[in-house]
């Protein structure tokens, strides 16, 4: 499970870092027609963040807190993504649709995932 979790975390961290660096700080730079500089800088930052996360998640123990945080982040992220982008896809004319992911499905998914991680850890400990 640990290796699969590491791959899932990388799947989210690397693209998020790339787009965050590309759109936030690089959009403020006056690059003109040379947007490739922003792409290269963002790619280097994403690779560095991915390597850092890969190394740091290798030393995580299998305690109750880590199981709860794995579950909370995974299910909360899925809930947030579904609630944020789902209304944009299915009802694009609703201007408050993404608030569903921010205020309802994201936090509920976070709580349910944390409880599920704790249940997983207790069931794993009994076997």
Order of alpha helices (4+ residues) and beta strands (2+ residues): alpha-alpha-alpha-alpha
